Amino acid sequence: MNISIPIKISVRNLLASKMRSFLTILGIIIGVASVIMIMAAGISGQDLILNEIRGIGSNLVAVLPGASDEKGPPAAAFGISINTLTYDDLLALTNGRNVPEVIAGTGYVRGTYSIKSAKEETVTSGVGVTASYMDVEDATLNKGRFFTKEEEINLSRVAVLGNKVAKDLFGDEDAINKKIKVKDQNFTVIGVLAERGAGGFGSSNQDESVFFPLKSFQKIISGIDHLGYMRLKVRDEFSIGLAKKNIEVTLRERHGIDNPANDDFSVRDQSSAIKTFETITNVLRYFLLVIGSISLVVGGVGIMNIMLIAVSQRIKEIGLRKALGAKNRDIAIQFLVEAATVSLIGGLVGIILGIMLSYLAAIIIRLFDLEWRFMISFWSLPISVLVSIGIGLIFGYYPARKASKISPMEALRYE
């Protein structure tokens, strides 16, 4: 049988029943468009965050509490509180002797608190850090100064505000030397950081944080004596490998660990962070892809139902064709081609719609000052076409088989 003949008949039948054809195609359009948008959002979102991670420097090492696989997320990423890192550990890693590759480092303890000024109040992130924070994070000041090592040791009640927090609490007023209150404890504002945004692996949004001397934060605000994590600045990116080994040796010695399998800490650099994040986002993206693919299955069920209706409406046509010599195989091919054609058209329209909506979403997201790039997974385009055709063939099989089994005598008597 010449395949062009059923294709021509399929197109003619689709044009003859426009509303039925539209309803048949609609499910596939929505399904394919959803898959394209999910893939585009996953790639663009991954690109945005990985660029943020890469942008904070390739010579930083993070030390996190709890052991974990190098390629997997650290235990702390699951919200598990682990108390294995201390201020003395930080001093041991930054004294210049145990890990000579490390030139600066800071510990972090954070929490969410109500921060009050004389007139305003905001709930935001409070962070305890050491005086080395500015050097480690390459942060810059907008006004005032950062606290000193002496203020850190002496439990001074001073604070440095993120740019947005300063505006929330003091508006256009100068925040320097003003008082803020945290857990009924007064602190003097000595500095305001320049606007920056979110940091990389292990960081939060600097603009929405309030920074306190680490020891003051531990003793006065949080009431804990351990660190959430550390970030260490290495001499250069070529020293990362040696620095990680020396960090591990130092912490194992301090924690009395003989077997690396019993480590109660994790050492990560930016490449580790990137691999970890890629693993997490890929799993999430494929999970969402599976959910999006459910709509394709729903579209396939729609094709099957509409094709069954078409079979019942075209019984006389089927009988006439059989009376003129058409075989069961010819009838089956005819209906399979119609189902595949419908799915192909729906797939192509869905691809175009998915690309357009993804592009529109990228424009809208960029209005919120996010460097969201419009990115499409090009391999997903031909796969979407093939999947669409496959859906049509799979869900069109039963109606096609039913049509092919119709007796010509019964069909011609059908009213």
TITI-611787 format. One record per residue (C-alpha): x, y, z; residue number from 1. Coordinates in steps of 0.2 Angstrom, whole numbers. Each point is the difference from the previous one (the first is absolute). Layout:
# TITI-611787
+-------+-------+-------+-----+
|     X |     Y |     Z |   n |
+-------+-------+-------+-----+
|     X |     Y |     Z | NUM |
...
+-------+-------+-------+-----+
***
This chain:
# TITI-611787
+-------+-------+-------+-----+
|     X |     Y |     Z |   n |
+-------+-------+-------+-----+
|     0 |     0 |     0 |   1 |
|     7 |    17 |    -5 |   2 |
|     2 |    10 |    17 |   3 |
|    -4 |    16 |    -8 |   4 |
|   -18 |    -5 |    -3 |   5 |
|    -5 |    -2 |    18 |   6 |
|    10 |    16 |     4 |   7 |
|   -11 |    10 |   -12 |   8 |
|   -16 |    -9 |     6 |   9 |
|     5 |     5 |    18 |  10 |
|     3 |    18 |    -4 |  11 |
|   -17 |     1 |    -9 |  12 |
|    -9 |    -8 |    15 |  13 |
|     9 |    12 |    12 |  14 |
|    -5 |    15 |   -10 |  15 |
|   -18 |    -7 |    -2 |  16 |
|    -2 |    -1 |    19 |  17 |
|     9 |    15 |     6 |  18 |
|    -7 |     0 |    18 |  19 |
|     3 |   -18 |     3 |  20 |
|    17 |     2 |    -7 |  21 |
|     4 |    14 |    12 |  22 |
|    -6 |    -9 |    15 |  23 |
|    10 |   -15 |    -5 |  24 |
|    16 |    11 |    -2 |  25 |
|    -3 |    11 |    15 |  26 |
|     6 |   -13 |    13 |  27 |
|    16 |    -3 |   -10 |  28 |
|     3 |    18 |    -2 |  29 |
|    -1 |     3 |    19 |  30 |
|    11 |   -15 |     4 |  31 |
|    14 |     4 |   -12 |  32 |
|     0 |    19 |     5 |  33 |
|     1 |    -5 |    18 |  34 |
|    14 |   -11 |    -3 |  35 |
|    10 |    13 |   -10 |  36 |
|    -4 |    13 |    13 |  37 |
|     6 |   -11 |    15 |  38 |
|    16 |    -5 |   -10 |  39 |
|     3 |    19 |    -4 |  40 |
|    -3 |     5 |    18 |  41 |
|    11 |   -13 |     7 |  42 |
|    15 |     4 |   -11 |  43 |
|    -2 |    19 |     2 |  44 |
|    -2 |    -2 |    19 |  45 |
|    15 |   -11 |     1 |  46 |
|    10 |    12 |   -10 |  47 |
|    -5 |    15 |    11 |  48 |
|     5 |    -8 |    16 |  49 |
|    16 |    -8 |    -7 |  50 |
|     6 |    17 |    -6 |  51 |
|    -3 |     7 |    17 |  52 |
|    10 |   -14 |     8 |  53 |
|    14 |     2 |   -13 |  54 |
|     0 |    19 |     3 |  55 |
|     5 |     0 |    18 |  56 |
|    17 |    -6 |    -3 |  57 |
|     9 |   -16 |    -5 |  58 |
|    12 |     1 |    15 |  59 |
|   -13 |    -3 |    14 |  60 |
|    -2 |   -16 |    10 |  61 |
|   -15 |    -4 |    11 |  62 |
|     1 |   -11 |    15 |  63 |
|   -16 |    -7 |     6 |  64 |
|    -6 |   -10 |    15 |  65 |
|    -4 |   -18 |    -3 |  66 |
|     8 |   -13 |   -13 |  67 |
|    -7 |    -2 |   -17 |  68 |
|     4 |    -7 |   -17 |  69 |
|    11 |    12 |   -11 |  70 |
|   -13 |     0 |   -13 |  71 |
|   -16 |     1 |    11 |  72 |
|    -7 |    14 |    10 |  73 |
|     7 |     2 |    18 |  74 |
|   -10 |    -6 |    15 |  75 |
|    -3 |    18 |     5 |  76 |
|    -9 |     3 |   -17 |  77 |
|   -14 |   -10 |     7 |  78 |
|    -3 |    11 |    15 |  79 |
|     9 |   -12 |    12 |  80 |
|     8 |    10 |    14 |  81 |
|    18 |    -7 |     3 |  82 |
|    11 |     7 |    13 |  83 |
|    17 |    -6 |    -5 |  84 |
|     9 |    16 |    -5 |  85 |
|     6 |    13 |    13 |  86 |
|     8 |    17 |     1 |  87 |
|    16 |    -9 |     5 |  88 |
|     0 |   -10 |   -16 |  89 |
|    -1 |    16 |   -10 |  90 |
|    15 |     7 |     9 |  91 |
|    10 |   -16 |    -3 |  92 |
|    -4 |     1 |   -19 |  93 |
|     4 |    18 |    -1 |  94 |
|    16 |     2 |    11 |  95 |
|    11 |    -2 |   -15 |  96 |
|     9 |   -15 |     6 |  97 |
|   -11 |   -15 |    -2 |  98 |
|    -7 |     5 |   -17 |  99 |
|    12 |    13 |    -7 | 100 |
|   -10 |     1 |   -16 | 101 |
|   -14 |     9 |     9 | 102 |
|     2 |    19 |     1 | 103 |
|   -16 |     4 |     8 | 104 |
|   -16 |    -8 |     7 | 105 |
|   -16 |     3 |     9 | 106 |
|   -13 |   -11 |     9 | 107 |
|   -19 |     2 |    -1 | 108 |
|   -14 |    -1 |    12 | 109 |
|   -17 |     6 |    -7 | 110 |
|   -18 |     0 |     5 | 111 |
|   -16 |    10 |    -4 | 112 |
|    -4 |    14 |    12 | 113 |
|   -11 |    15 |     3 | 114 |
|    11 |    15 |    -2 | 115 |
|    -7 |    17 |     6 | 116 |
|     6 |    18 |    -2 | 117 |
|    -8 |    15 |     9 | 118 |
|   -14 |     1 |   -13 | 119 |
|     0 |   -16 |   -10 | 120 |
|     1 |   -19 |     2 | 121 |
|     5 |   -14 |   -13 | 122 |
|     2 |   -19 |     1 | 123 |
|    16 |    -5 |    -8 | 124 |
|    16 |   -10 |     1 | 125 |
|    12 |     4 |    14 | 126 |
|    18 |    -7 |    -3 | 127 |
|    14 |    -1 |    11 | 128 |
|    17 |     1 |    -9 | 129 |
|    18 |     4 |     4 | 130 |
|     9 |    16 |    -4 | 131 |
|     7 |    -9 |   -16 | 132 |
|   -17 |     0 |    -8 | 133 |
|     4 |    15 |   -11 | 134 |
|    16 |    -8 |    -7 | 135 |
|    -7 |   -18 |    -2 | 136 |
|   -16 |     6 |    -9 | 137 |
|     8 |    15 |    -9 | 138 |
|   -14 |    11 |     7 | 139 |
|     0 |    19 |    -1 | 140 |
|    -7 |    13 |    12 | 141 |
|   -12 |    13 |    -5 | 142 |
|     1 |    10 |    16 | 143 |
|    10 |    -2 |    16 | 144 |
|    11 |   -14 |     4 | 145 |
|     1 |   -19 |     4 | 146 |
|     3 |    -6 |    18 | 147 |
|    18 |    -4 |     5 | 148 |
|     8 |   -15 |     8 | 149 |
|     1 |     9 |    17 | 150 |
|   -19 |     3 |    -1 | 151 |
|    -3 |   -18 |    -4 | 152 |
|    11 |    -6 |    14 | 153 |
|    -8 |    12 |    13 | 154 |
|   -18 |    -4 |    -4 | 155 |
|    -3 |    17 |    -7 | 156 |
|   -19 |     4 |    -3 | 157 |
|     3 |     7 |   -18 | 158 |
|    -9 |    -5 |   -16 | 159 |
|     2 |     3 |   -19 | 160 |
|   -15 |     0 |   -10 | 161 |
|    -4 |    -7 |   -17 | 162 |
|    -5 |    14 |   -13 | 163 |
|   -18 |    -5 |    -1 | 164 |
|    -2 |    -2 |    19 | 165 |
|     7 |    17 |     3 | 166 |
|   -13 |     7 |   -12 | 167 |
|   -14 |   -10 |     9 | 168 |
|     5 |     6 |    17 | 169 |
|     6 |    18 |    -3 | 170 |
|    -6 |     5 |   -17 | 171 |
|    10 |    14 |    -7 | 172 |
|     7 |     4 |    17 | 173 |
|    18 |    -3 |     4 | 174 |
|     1 |   -16 |    10 | 175 |
|    17 |     2 |     7 | 176 |
|     1 |     1 |    19 | 177 |
|   -19 |    -4 |     1 | 178 |
|    -6 |   -13 |    12 | 179 |
|    -9 |   -17 |    -5 | 180 |
|    -8 |   -12 |    11 | 181 |
|     2 |   -19 |    -1 | 182 |
|    -8 |   -12 |    13 | 183 |
|    -2 |    16 |    11 | 184 |
|    19 |     3 |    -1 | 185 |
|     6 |    17 |    -7 | 186 |
|    14 |     1 |   -14 | 187 |
|     8 |    15 |    -8 | 188 |
|     0 |     1 |   -19 | 189 |
|    18 |     3 |    -5 | 190 |
|    -1 |    -4 |   -19 | 191 |
|   -11 |    -3 |   -15 | 192 |
|     5 |   -11 |   -14 | 193 |
|    -1 |     4 |   -18 | 194 |
|   -14 |    -8 |   -10 | 195 |
|     5 |   -17 |    -6 | 196 |
|   -13 |   -14 |     0 | 197 |
|     1 |   -18 |     3 | 198 |
|    17 |    -9 |     2 | 199 |
|     6 |   -17 |    -5 | 200 |
|     0 |   -17 |     8 | 201 |
|    -4 |     1 |    18 | 202 |
|    -5 |    19 |    -1 | 203 |
|   -16 |     9 |     2 | 204 |
|    -5 |    17 |    -7 | 205 |
|    12 |    13 |     8 | 206 |
|   -11 |    14 |    -3 | 207 |
|   -14 |    -8 |    11 | 208 |
|    12 |    -4 |    14 | 209 |
|     6 |     8 |    16 | 210 |
|    18 |    -4 |     5 | 211 |
|     6 |    -2 |    18 | 212 |
|    17 |    -4 |     8 | 213 |
|     0 |   -19 |     1 | 214 |
|     4 |    -2 |    18 | 215 |
|   -13 |    14 |     4 | 216 |
|   -13 |    -9 |   -11 | 217 |
|     3 |   -17 |     9 | 218 |
|     0 |     6 |    18 | 219 |
|   -14 |    14 |    -1 | 220 |
|   -11 |    -5 |   -14 | 221 |
|     0 |   -18 |    -6 | 222 |
|     6 |    -8 |    17 | 223 |
|    10 |   -14 |   -10 | 224 |
|    19 |    -3 |     1 | 225 |
|     2 |    -9 |   -17 | 226 |
|     2 |     6 |   -18 | 227 |
|   -13 |    -2 |   -14 | 228 |
|    14 |    -1 |   -12 | 229 |
|    17 |     8 |    -5 | 230 |
|     6 |     8 |   -16 | 231 |
|    19 |     1 |    -3 | 232 |
|     9 |    10 |   -13 | 233 |
|    15 |    -9 |    -8 | 234 |
|    15 |     9 |    -7 | 235 |
|    -5 |    -5 |   -18 | 236 |
|   -11 |   -13 |    -9 | 237 |
|    15 |   -11 |    -4 | 238 |
|     3 |    -2 |    19 | 239 |
|   -18 |    -7 |     3 | 240 |
|     4 |   -18 |     0 | 241 |
|    15 |     1 |    12 | 242 |
|   -11 |    12 |    11 | 243 |
|   -14 |   -13 |     1 | 244 |
|    12 |   -14 |     5 | 245 |
|     8 |    11 |    14 | 246 |
|   -17 |     5 |     6 | 247 |
|    -6 |   -18 |     1 | 248 |
|    17 |    -5 |     9 | 249 |
|    -2 |    14 |    13 | 250 |
|   -19 |    -3 |     4 | 251 |
|     3 |   -19 |     1 | 252 |
|    14 |     3 |    12 | 253 |
|   -10 |    12 |    10 | 254 |
|   -16 |   -11 |     0 | 255 |
|    10 |   -16 |     4 | 256 |
|    -5 |    -8 |   -16 | 257 |
|    11 |   -14 |    -6 | 258 |
|   -10 |    -7 |   -15 | 259 |
|    -6 |    12 |   -13 | 260 |
|   -16 |   -10 |    -1 | 261 |
|    -5 |     7 |    17 | 262 |
|     3 |    19 |    -5 | 263 |
|   -13 |    11 |     9 | 264 |
|     3 |    15 |   -13 | 265 |
|     0 |     3 |   -18 | 266 |
|    12 |    10 |   -11 | 267 |
|    -6 |     8 |   -16 | 268 |
|     7 |    11 |   -13 | 269 |
|   -10 |     9 |   -13 | 270 |
|     2 |   -14 |   -12 | 271 |
|    -8 |   -12 |    13 | 272 |
|   -14 |    13 |     2 | 273 |
|    -3 |     0 |   -18 | 274 |
|    -1 |   -19 |    -2 | 275 |
|   -11 |    -1 |    15 | 276 |
|   -12 |    13 |    -6 | 277 |
|     0 |    -8 |   -18 | 278 |
|    -4 |   -16 |     8 | 279 |
|   -15 |     7 |    10 | 280 |
|    -7 |    10 |   -14 | 281 |
|     1 |   -14 |   -13 | 282 |
|    -9 |   -11 |    11 | 283 |
|   -13 |    13 |     4 | 284 |
|    -1 |     5 |   -19 | 285 |
|    -3 |   -18 |    -5 | 286 |
|   -13 |    -3 |    14 | 287 |
|   -10 |    16 |    -7 | 288 |
|     2 |    -7 |   -18 | 289 |
|    -8 |   -16 |     6 | 290 |
|   -15 |    10 |     7 | 291 |
|    -1 |    10 |   -16 | 292 |
|     0 |   -16 |   -10 | 293 |
|   -16 |    -5 |     9 | 294 |
|    -9 |    13 |   -10 | 295 |
|     6 |    -8 |   -16 | 296 |
|    -8 |   -16 |     6 | 297 |
|   -16 |     9 |     3 | 298 |
|     1 |     7 |   -18 | 299 |
|     3 |   -18 |    -6 | 300 |
|   -16 |    -6 |     9 | 301 |
|    -9 |    15 |    -8 | 302 |
|     6 |    -6 |   -17 | 303 |
|    -6 |   -17 |     3 | 304 |
|   -17 |     6 |     5 | 305 |
|    -2 |    12 |   -14 | 306 |
|     6 |   -14 |   -13 | 307 |
|   -13 |   -12 |     8 | 308 |
|   -14 |    12 |    -3 | 309 |
|     7 |     3 |   -18 | 310 |
|    -1 |   -19 |    -3 | 311 |
|   -18 |    -1 |     5 | 312 |
|    -4 |    15 |   -11 | 313 |
|     9 |    -7 |   -15 | 314 |
|    -7 |   -18 |     0 | 315 |
|    -8 |     2 |   -17 | 316 |
|    16 |     7 |    -7 | 317 |
|    10 |   -14 |     6 | 318 |
|   -13 |   -13 |    -7 | 319 |
|     0 |     9 |   -17 | 320 |
|    19 |    -1 |    -1 | 321 |
|     1 |   -18 |     5 | 322 |
|   -14 |    -4 |   -13 | 323 |
|    12 |     8 |   -13 | 324 |
|    14 |   -11 |     5 | 325 |
|     9 |     9 |    15 | 326 |
|     8 |   -13 |    12 | 327 |
|    -1 |     0 |    19 | 328 |
|    18 |     6 |    -1 | 329 |
|    -4 |    15 |   -11 | 330 |
|   -14 |     6 |    12 | 331 |
|    12 |    -2 |    15 | 332 |
|    14 |    10 |    -8 | 333 |
|   -13 |    13 |    -5 | 334 |
|    -5 |     3 |    18 | 335 |
|    18 |    -2 |     7 | 336 |
|     6 |    14 |   -12 | 337 |
|   -15 |    11 |     5 | 338 |
|     5 |    -2 |    18 | 339 |
|    19 |     3 |    -3 | 340 |
|    -4 |    15 |   -11 | 341 |
|   -11 |     8 |    13 | 342 |
|    14 |    -3 |    13 | 343 |
|    13 |     7 |   -11 | 344 |
|    -9 |    16 |    -3 | 345 |
|    -4 |     1 |    18 | 346 |
|    19 |    -3 |     4 | 347 |
|     6 |    13 |   -12 | 348 |
|   -13 |    13 |     6 | 349 |
|     5 |    -4 |    18 | 350 |
|    18 |     2 |    -3 | 351 |
|    -3 |    18 |    -8 | 352 |
|   -12 |     4 |    15 | 353 |
|    13 |    -7 |    13 | 354 |
|    14 |    11 |    -8 | 355 |
|   -10 |    15 |     0 | 356 |
|    -6 |    -1 |    18 | 357 |
|    17 |    -4 |     6 | 358 |
|     7 |    15 |    -9 | 359 |
|   -14 |    11 |     8 | 360 |
|     3 |    -7 |    17 | 361 |
|    19 |     4 |    -2 | 362 |
|    -5 |    18 |    -4 | 363 |
|   -11 |     1 |    15 | 364 |
|    12 |    -7 |    12 | 365 |
|    14 |    12 |    -6 | 366 |
|   -12 |    14 |     6 | 367 |
|     4 |    -6 |    18 | 368 |
|    19 |     4 |    -3 | 369 |
|     5 |   -19 |    -2 | 370 |
|    12 |    -5 |   -14 | 371 |
|   -12 |   -12 |    -7 | 372 |
|     5 |    -6 |   -17 | 373 |
|   -12 |    -7 |   -13 | 374 |
|     7 |   -18 |    -3 | 375 |
|    -7 |   -14 |    -9 | 376 |
|     5 |   -18 |     0 | 377 |
|     1 |    -3 |   -19 | 378 |
|     1 |   -19 |     2 | 379 |
|   -17 |     1 |     8 | 380 |
|    -8 |     7 |   -16 | 381 |
|     3 |   -15 |   -11 | 382 |
|    -4 |   -12 |    14 | 383 |
|   -16 |     9 |     3 | 384 |
|    -5 |    -3 |   -18 | 385 |
|     4 |   -18 |     1 | 386 |
|    -9 |    -2 |    16 | 387 |
|   -15 |     9 |    -7 | 388 |
|    -1 |   -12 |   -15 | 389 |
|     3 |   -15 |    12 | 390 |
|   -14 |     6 |    11 | 391 |
|   -11 |     0 |   -15 | 392 |
|     4 |   -17 |    -6 | 393 |
|    -1 |    -8 |    18 | 394 |
|   -17 |     8 |     4 | 395 |
|    -6 |    -1 |   -18 | 396 |
|     3 |   -19 |    -1 | 397 |
|   -16 |    -6 |     9 | 398 |
|   -12 |    11 |   -11 | 399 |
|    10 |    -5 |   -15 | 400 |
|    -2 |   -18 |     4 | 401 |
|   -18 |     2 |     4 | 402 |
|    -3 |     8 |   -17 | 403 |
|     9 |   -14 |    -9 | 404 |
|   -11 |   -13 |     8 | 405 |
|   -16 |     7 |    -6 | 406 |
|   -10 |   -11 |   -12 | 407 |
|    -4 |     8 |   -17 | 408 |
|   -17 |    -8 |     0 | 409 |
|    -4 |     7 |    17 | 410 |
|     7 |    17 |    -4 | 411 |
|   -10 |     2 |   -16 | 412 |
|   -16 |    -4 |    10 | 413 |
|     5 |    12 |    14 | 414 |
|   -13 |    15 |     2 | 415 |
+-------+-------+-------+-----+
***
